[in-house]
Amino acid sequence: MAKAPVLTPRADDFPRWYQDLIAKAELADNGPVRGSMVIRPYGYGLWERMQAEMDARIKETGTQNAYFPLLIPQSYLTREADHVEGFAPELAVVTHGGGKELEEPAVVRPTSEMIVNDYFSKWVQSYRDLPLLINQWANVVRWELRPRLFLRTSEFLWQEGHTAHATYEDARAFAARIHREVYEDFMVNVLAMDVVPGRKTVKERFAGAANTLTLEGMMGDGKALQMATSHELGQNFAKAFNTSYLSKDGRQELVWQTSWGSTTRMIGALVMMHGDDSGLRVPPRLAQIQAVVLAVKDDEAVLAKVHELGDRLRAAGIRVRVDDRTDVPFGRRAVDWELKGVPVRIEIGPRDLANGTATLVRRIPGGKEPMAIDALAAALPGILDEDQALLLRQSRERRESRTSEVSTFAEAVEAAVGGGWARIPWAALGEAGEAALAEHAVTVRCLVAEDGSVPDDGDAPGNVAIVARAY
């Protein structure tokens, strides 16, 4: 009788495979309130690595971390009309505290533009105070009607950056820098994700923004996922909060602003872009455990060797875990590490030890081979680099093979409904065509220039719309 698979095969039911993997790789559980989630230690370890990599890039831009309150007076949200209209359906509102009805209800932050601007208006007095570059790592709440772990939850973790600048040009350049040097660099070089940088249409951009830059990734089922966004806010919030400064010329001027964010949704993307029927495949540069050394049997010499090898690999700069849990069957442990997507597994048993070798199992390309124990510390860095590059290449090949060049609305819908992306001239689609896509659960993910770069203007000649179904 055939053995039942550990996970639902992706080809049979992609959403069920996703849920199976989240549970069996011990990434997260559903929380007690509908739409909330509990992030388990292995999942949170991925987020910590993401935080560390992103935080370093954010600080390279001169941005500093701060923290703003979770509760925002409800009246703040009425100050920028487009912003409040965009978030109104998702708000969670606190009406009682300390056993009494509050004089003014408080909104649990869906984003922090409002409260940040209240303080920016106090902190910015002169051109000498600019640019003001602030980021915070926090949680936000947006009431979600159709929750899915990591992808759409009512509460999620993120970073949100908020900046104020003296000129439009400076603000625009900074939003583009975050888009390129923080988000795109991180996703390509750490997450090994081929992403398309582009510009959102007016319909799709952030509520209250003058322009939104996005990074879109193709998941394993051909759908798109918005990975991170960077917004030019213009002076919309500055007008609402009178955030102004005394210029060098002695005039009071309104600041120009940006905001930008990325979330725990990236863990969901990691699963859906790199995962396979055996579980996760974690890019080596991201992995909190790059190599796990397993003792196959409860043998004194084997246990001594796995700990010695673990120390040697750690000294070589590899993030390593020694698995000496010989009271747990070896097969079960091997499957668990396979599910968790650890890039390299090194298995040592009595027979291996007698031969001076270990079995090297590579999760990303698959396959196993014997390797001299003494050669592992020198060989692993190169192997991990190869596997990192392979994930990125596979990601790019998937997108390229499943993206169609089309010229008509019908062709664009056919490609998207069929499980891929379409590239169609924006002039052939336009706002009317974009609105009609909604009838087929299809959206314009972003606009790109003919050469694939990010266009300076949404209506620039030659702009191409990337059309897909999306999470």
C-alpha positions in Angstrom: 0.0 0.0 0.0 1.4 3.4 -1.0 2.5 5.6 1.8 0.5 8.8 2.2 2.4 12.0 1.4 3.4 14.2 4.3 1.9 17.2 2.4 -1.0 17.6 0.0 0.7 17.7 -3.4 0.9 21.3 -4.8 -0.6 20.2 -8.1 -3.7 18.7 -6.4 -4.5 21.6 -4.1 -2.1 24.5 -3.8 -4.0 26.3 -1.0 -4.2 23.1 1.1 -0.5 22.4 0.4 0.2 25.9 1.7 -1.8 25.4 4.9 -0.3 21.9 5.4 3.2 23.3 5.1 2.6 26.2 7.5 1.4 23.7 10.1 3.9 20.9 9.6 7.0 23.1 9.3 5.9 24.7 12.6 5.8 28.2 11.2 2.5 29.4 12.7 -1.0 28.6 14.1 -4.3 30.4 13.9 -4.8 32.7 16.9 -7.9 32.6 19.1 -9.5 35.7 17.5 -10.5 35.1 13.9 -7.8 36.5 11.6 -5.0 36.5 14.2 -2.0 34.2 14.2 0.6 32.8 16.6 4.0 32.8 15.0 5.9 29.8 16.2 9.7 29.9 17.0 10.9 28.5 13.7 8.6 31.0 11.8 9.7 33.8 14.0 13.3 32.9 13.5 12.8 33.5 9.7 11.2 36.9 10.6 14.2 37.8 12.8 16.6 37.1 10.0 14.5 39.2 7.7 14.4 42.0 10.2 18.2 41.9 10.6 18.9 42.1 6.9 16.3 44.8 6.3 17.2 46.8 9.3 20.8 47.0 8.2 19.8 48.2 4.7 17.3 50.8 6.2 20.0 52.2 8.5 22.4 52.5 5.5 20.0 55.2 4.1 20.4 57.3 7.3 17.0 56.3 8.7 16.7 55.8 12.5 14.3 53.5 14.4 11.6 54.9 16.7 8.3 53.7 18.1 4.8 55.3 18.0 1.7 54.3 20.0 -0.6 51.5 19.0 -3.8 53.5 19.7 -4.6 56.5 17.6 -7.4 59.1 18.3 -10.2 58.4 15.9 -10.3 62.1 14.9 -6.8 61.9 13.5 -8.1 59.7 10.7 -10.5 62.3 9.4 -7.7 64.8 8.5 -6.8 63.2 5.2 -9.9 62.2 3.3 -8.5 59.7 0.8 -6.5 58.0 3.6 -9.5 57.5 5.9 -11.7 56.3 3.0 -9.1 53.7 2.0 -8.8 52.3 5.5 -12.3 52.7 7.0 -13.5 49.2 6.2 -10.5 47.6 7.9 -10.4 49.6 11.2 -10.6 48.1 14.7 -11.9 50.7 17.1 -11.6 50.8 20.9 -14.6 52.4 22.6 -14.1 51.4 26.2 -11.2 51.4 28.6 -10.9 50.9 32.3 -14.5 49.9 32.5 -15.7 53.2 31.0 -16.7 54.5 27.6 -13.9 56.6 26.2 -14.6 60.3 25.5 -13.0 59.7 22.0 -12.7 56.2 20.5 -9.2 55.1 19.6 -8.3 53.3 16.4 -5.9 50.4 16.6 -3.2 51.5 14.1 -3.8 50.2 10.6 -0.7 52.3 9.6 0.9 55.2 11.3 0.9 58.1 8.8 -1.5 60.0 11.0 0.2 59.8 14.4 3.7 60.2 12.8 2.6 63.4 11.1 1.2 64.8 14.3 4.7 64.5 15.8 6.6 65.5 12.7 4.6 68.8 12.8 6.1 69.3 16.3 9.7 68.2 15.5 10.2 70.0 12.2 10.8 73.7 12.6 13.6 74.6 10.2 15.3 73.3 7.0 18.0 72.2 9.4 15.6 69.5 10.7 15.3 67.9 7.3 15.4 65.3 6.0 13.7 63.6 8.9 14.0 59.8 8.4 12.2 57.5 10.8 11.3 53.8 10.7 9.5 51.6 13.2 9.2 47.8 13.6 5.7 47.2 15.0 2.4 45.4 14.6 -0.7 46.8 12.8 -4.4 45.7 12.7 -6.5 45.7 9.5 -9.7 43.7 10.0 -9.5 40.9 7.4 -12.6 39.2 6.1 -10.8 36.3 4.4 -7.8 35.5 6.6 -4.9 33.3 5.5 -1.8 32.8 7.7 1.0 35.2 6.8 -0.8 36.5 3.6 -3.8 38.2 5.1 -4.2 38.3 8.9 -6.0 40.9 10.9 -2.8 41.6 12.9 0.6 41.3 11.3 4.1 42.5 11.9 5.9 44.9 9.7 8.3 47.8 9.4 7.0 51.2 8.3 9.2 54.1 7.3 8.1 57.7 7.4 10.2 60.6 6.1 9.9 64.4 5.6 12.0 66.3 3.0 12.5 69.9 2.0 11.8 69.3 -1.7 9.7 67.1 -4.0 12.8 65.9 -5.8 14.5 64.8 -2.5 11.4 62.9 -1.4 10.8 61.3 -4.7 14.5 60.2 -4.9 14.3 58.8 -1.4 11.2 56.7 -2.1 12.9 55.3 -5.1 16.1 54.6 -3.1 14.2 52.6 -0.5 12.4 50.7 -3.3 15.7 49.8 -5.0 18.4 49.6 -2.4 16.4 48.3 0.6 13.5 46.2 -0.8 14.7 45.0 -4.2 18.2 44.3 -3.0 17.0 42.3 0.0 14.5 40.3 -2.0 16.8 39.4 -4.8 20.0 38.9 -2.9 18.7 37.4 0.4 15.3 35.9 -0.3 16.5 34.7 -3.8 13.2 36.0 -5.2 12.9 37.3 -8.7 10.6 40.3 -8.3 9.3 42.9 -10.8 9.8 46.5 -9.6 7.1 48.8 -11.0 4.6 51.6 -10.4 1.1 51.1 -9.2 -1.8 52.5 -11.2 -3.9 55.3 -9.7 -6.6 52.7 -8.8 -4.1 50.5 -6.9 -1.8 53.0 -5.2 -1.8 53.5 -1.4 -4.7 55.6 0.0 -3.5 59.2 0.3 -0.3 58.7 -1.8 0.7 60.6 -5.0 2.6 57.6 -6.3 3.3 54.0 -5.1 6.2 51.9 -6.1 5.8 48.1 -5.7 7.7 44.8 -6.0 5.6 42.0 -7.4 6.6 38.3 -7.1 5.2 35.3 -9.0 4.2 32.4 -6.6 4.4 28.7 -7.4 0.9 28.7 -8.7 1.4 31.6 -11.1 -0.4 34.2 -8.9 1.2 37.5 -8.0 2.0 38.7 -4.5 2.7 42.3 -3.6 6.0 42.1 -1.6 6.7 45.6 -0.5 5.7 49.2 -1.4 7.3 52.6 -1.2 5.0 55.7 -1.4 5.5 59.3 -2.5 3.0 61.1 -0.3 3.5 64.5 -1.8 2.2 67.2 0.6 -1.2 65.6 1.3 -0.4 64.8 4.9 1.7 67.9 5.4 -1.3 70.0 4.6 -3.6 68.0 6.9 -1.2 68.4 9.8 0.5 71.7 8.8 3.9 70.1 8.8 6.0 73.0 7.7 9.5 74.4 8.1 11.3 77.7 7.8 13.3 77.6 4.6 16.8 79.1 4.0 15.0 82.0 2.3 12.9 82.6 5.5 9.6 81.3 4.1 7.3 78.8 5.7 7.1 75.8 3.4 5.3 72.5 3.6 7.4 69.3 3.7 7.3 66.6 1.1 6.9 63.1 2.5 7.3 59.3 1.9 6.2 56.2 3.6 7.1 52.6 2.9 6.6 49.1 4.4 7.2 45.4 4.2 5.5 42.7 6.3 5.4 39.1 7.6 3.7 38.5 4.3 7.3 37.8 3.1 7.2 34.5 5.0 4.1 33.5 3.0 5.9 34.4 -0.1 8.9 32.3 0.9 6.7 29.3 1.3 4.8 29.8 -2.0 7.7 30.8 -4.2 10.4 28.3 -3.0 8.4 25.5 -1.4 8.0 22.1 -3.0 6.0 18.9 -2.2 8.6 18.0 0.5 8.3 21.3 2.3 10.1 24.6 2.6 13.3 25.5 0.8 15.0 28.3 2.7 17.6 30.4 0.9 21.0 29.9 2.6 21.5 33.7 3.2 18.2 33.9 5.0 18.3 30.6 6.9 18.7 30.8 10.7 20.0 27.2 10.4 22.1 26.8 7.2 23.3 23.2 8.1 22.0 20.6 10.5 24.3 17.8 11.7 22.4 14.7 12.6 23.6 11.8 14.7 22.0 8.7 13.0 22.3 6.4 16.0 22.9 6.6 19.8 26.7 5.9 19.6 29.2 7.6 21.8 31.7 8.2 19.1 29.1 9.4 16.6 27.7 11.9 19.2 31.2 13.2 19.9 31.9 13.6 16.1 28.6 15.5 15.4 29.4 18.0 18.1 33.0 18.4 17.0 31.8 19.0 13.4 29.2 21.4 14.6 31.9 23.5 16.4 34.1 23.4 13.3 31.3 24.6 11.0 30.3 27.3 13.4 33.9 28.5 13.5 33.8 28.6 9.7 30.9 31.1 9.9 28.1 28.7 9.1 24.9 28.9 11.1 24.6 25.3 12.3 22.4 23.1 14.6 23.5 19.8 16.0 20.6 17.3 16.2 21.6 14.6 18.7 18.0 13.6 19.7 18.7 9.9 19.2 15.5 9.1 21.3 13.6 10.4 18.2 13.6 8.0 15.2 16.1 9.2 12.6 13.6 9.1 9.7 11.2 11.4 11.6 14.0 13.9 12.3 15.1 13.8 8.6 11.6 14.5 7.4 11.2 17.3 9.9 14.3 19.1 8.7 13.2 18.5 5.1 9.9 20.2 5.9 11.7 23.1 7.5 13.8 23.6 4.4 17.2 23.7 6.1 19.6 24.0 3.1 22.1 21.3 4.1 21.7 18.2 6.2 24.9 16.3 7.3 24.1 12.8 8.5 26.7 10.7 10.5 26.3 7.2 11.6 28.7 4.5 12.8 29.5 3.3 9.3 30.1 6.9 8.1 32.4 7.5 11.0 34.4 4.3 10.2 34.9 5.6 6.7 35.7 9.2 7.7 32.7 10.4 5.7 29.3 11.9 6.2 26.2 11.9 4.0 25.6 15.4 2.6 21.9 16.0 1.7 21.2 19.2 -0.2 17.6 20.4 0.2 17.5 22.9 -2.6 18.6 21.0 -5.7 17.9 17.6 -4.0 20.2 14.6 -3.8 22.7 13.2 -1.4 26.4 12.2 -1.6 29.1 11.0 0.7 31.8 13.6 1.6 34.9 13.5 3.7 34.1 14.9 7.2 37.3 16.9 7.1 36.3 18.6 3.8 32.9 19.9 4.9 33.9 23.1 6.5 35.8 24.2 3.4 33.2 23.0 1.0 29.9 24.2 2.5 30.3 28.0 1.8 30.6 27.3 -1.9 27.7 24.8 -1.8 25.4 27.3 0.0 26.3 30.0 -2.6 25.4 27.6 -5.4 22.1 26.8 -3.9 21.3 30.4 -3.2 21.9 31.2 -6.9 19.8 28.2 -8.0 16.7 29.4 -6.1 16.9 32.8 -7.7 17.4 31.3 -11.2 14.4 29.0 -10.7 12.3 31.9 -9.5 13.2 33.9 -12.6 12.7 31.0 -15.0 9.2 30.4 -13.6 8.2 34.0 -14.1 9.6 34.2 -17.6 8.1 31.0 -18.7 4.6 31.8 -17.4 4.4 35.5 -18.6 2.7 36.1 -21.9 3.2 39.1 -24.2 -0.3 40.1 -25.3 -2.0 42.9 -27.2 -5.7 42.6 -26.3 -7.9 42.6 -23.1 -9.2 39.1 -23.9 -5.6 37.7 -24.2 -4.6 39.3 -20.9 -7.5 37.8 -19.1 -6.9 34.4 -20.6 -3.2 34.4 -19.5 -4.1 35.5 -16.0 -7.0 33.1 -15.5 -4.8 30.3 -16.9 -2.3 30.7 -14.0 0.2 33.1 -15.4 1.0 36.8 -16.0 0.4 39.0 -19.0 2.3 42.0 -20.3 0.0 44.3 -22.2 0.6 47.9 -23.4 -1.0 50.2 -20.9 -2.4 52.3 -23.8 -4.3 49.2 -25.0 -5.8 48.5 -21.6 -6.2 51.9 -19.9 -8.4 52.7 -16.8 -11.5 51.3 -18.5 -9.8 48.0 -19.2 -8.4 47.9 -15.7 -11.8 48.3 -14.2 -13.2 45.5 -16.4 -10.5 43.1 -15.2 -12.1 43.0 -11.8 -15.0 41.0 -13.3 -12.5 38.2 -13.8 -10.7 38.6 -10.4 -7.7 40.0 -12.2 -5.8 43.2 -11.5 -3.0 45.3 -12.9 -0.1 44.5 -10.6 2.1 47.4 -11.8 3.3 49.4 -14.7 6.8 49.1 -16.1 8.6 50.8 -18.9 9.2 48.9 -22.2 12.7 48.0 -21.0 11.5 46.7 -17.7 12.5 49.7 -15.6 10.2 51.7 -13.4 8.5 54.5 -15.3 8.7 58.1 -14.2 5.1 58.7 -15.1 2.1 56.5 -15.0 1.0 57.7 -18.4 4.4 57.7 -20.1 4.4 56.4 -23.7 5.3 52.8 -24.0 4.3 51.8 -20.4 3.4 48.1 -20.0 0.9 46.7 -17.6 1.6 43.5 -15.7 -1.7 41.7 -15.3 -2.4 38.8 -13.0 -4.5 37.2 -10.4 -3.1 38.0 -7.0 -3.1 37.1 -3.3 
